[in-house]
């Protein structure tokens, strides 16, 4: 007996693609700065209960990204989550393209993500679109990939809070 059609998908079990769009009530240049200035990015990057004690950005093609996310104390995530990466395209204030690698505490790659971020002016507001494709490298990767949508969504919510705060 035939099993029926196989659903179409653009991902494999060790890959996941997430695309999120938000409109921020702020000029594109301000949203761009929140993405490209370490003092701002450190305030919003990562899930809502995470902090970023280290956030280094060299925003130019070939420039580096180094972020260490820290999970909340007394939880299963009570540890550091380092991430290194490289910017491939920087078109101010329209587009960022970068690859990032989530690492374990010993610097071993866990997950690689290729991310494209676009910033579109909409009459003084900013339409932001994030497209991230994660590829698992280790056995832990499926768990990380499973949280990718929520992680990005929470990050972009934190970005909205920061944009509102910086704007006022």
N, C-alpha and C positions, 0 to 999 in steps of 0.2 A: 504494500500500500504506500503510495507516495506521501512524503511528509509535508508537502505543500511548498509554496514559495518561501524562499529565504528572505527575511526583511532586508531592505537596503540599509547600509550603514557606511559612514565615512571613517569609522574607527575600528581598530583591532582590539582584542582584549588588553594588550599592553599599551594602548594609546587612547587618548581622549582629547577631543576638541571642544572648547568652550567659547562661545561668542556671547558677549553681554554688551548692552547699550544703555547708557544713562544720559539724561539731559540735566546739566547743572546750571543753576541760575547765577552764572558768573561768566565774565569774558574769557575767551579762549586762552589769552595770554596768562591769566591767573591759574587756570586749570593746568596749563603747560608747566608753569613754575612749580606747582604742587607735585608734578611728576618728575621734574628734572633737578630740583634743589634738594639735597640730602636732608636739610633741616625739616622740610615739609614731608618728603616721602617717608621719613622715619616715623611720622605721626599717624600714617594711615595704612601702610603696607601690612598685609597679612590679616588673618582672621581677627574678629573683634576683641578677643581676650589676649592677644599677643602684643608684645612690644618689640622694638627694634633698637637694641643698645648700640648696634653698629650699622651704619648706612653710609656707604661711600659710592659716589657716582662720578664718572668721567664721561659726560654726555657728549659724545662725538663718535663718528664711525671708528670702530676699533677700540673705543674706550671701555673701561671696565665697570662692572657692578659688583659690589660686595655688601651683602646684607646678612645680618645675623638676627633671625627672629627668636624671641624668647617666649616660651609658653608660660602659662600661669602657674604659680607655685601650688604645691600640694594637689596636683592633678596628674593624669597620665601623660600630659604634655609638658611637664616641669623639666624642660631642658632647652638647649639651644638648637636652632635649625639653620645652619649656614647655607648661603646661596651665593654662587659666583656667576658671573656672566659677562657678555660682551654686547655692546651696541653695534648694530650693523647699518642702520639707517637713522639719521636724525635730520628731520626737515621741520625746523621751527616755524610756526607753532602748530604744524599740521599732522606730523607722523613720527612715531618712534617704532623701530623694529629692533628686537634684541633676543638673544638666546640666553637662558639661565639654566644653571644646573644646581638642583638641590643636593646637598651633601650630607653624609653622616658626620658624627663628631670627629672622625679620623680623616675627613676630607675625601672619602670615597663617594663617587657619584651614585645617586639614587634615582633621579628623575631628570630628564632634560625637557625644557619647554621652549618653544619658539613663539614669541608673542609680537603681535602687531597692534599698535594703538593709534587710532585716528582721532583727531580733534577737529570738529566741524563747527564753524561759527553759525549760529542761528539767531540773528538779530540780537546780539549781545549775550545770548546764552551759549552754552557749549554742549554739543552732542558728542559724547565720547563713546567709541566702540573699541572693545578689547576682544581680540581673537587670539586665543592661546591653544597651542597643540602640545600636549604633554606626551612624552614617550618614556615608558618605564625602563629602567636599567637593572634593577635588583628585585628580589622577592618582595620587598616592602612597597614597591611601586604601585601595585593595584590599590592598596589602601590610600596612598597619596592621590592617585588619580580619581578615586571615588569622591574625595573631598574637594576636588578642584573647583567645581561649580560654586559650592558654598563658600570656599575660601575667597574666590574672586568677588563674589557677590558681597560678602562682608567687607572686603577691602574697599570696594567702590562705595559702599554705604559710609564707611569711615572717611573716605575722600570727600563725600558730600558734606559731612559735618565740618571737616577742615576747611573746605572752600567757603562755607558760610561764615566760619569764624574769621578767616583771613580777610574776607571781603568786608566785614563790618568794622 
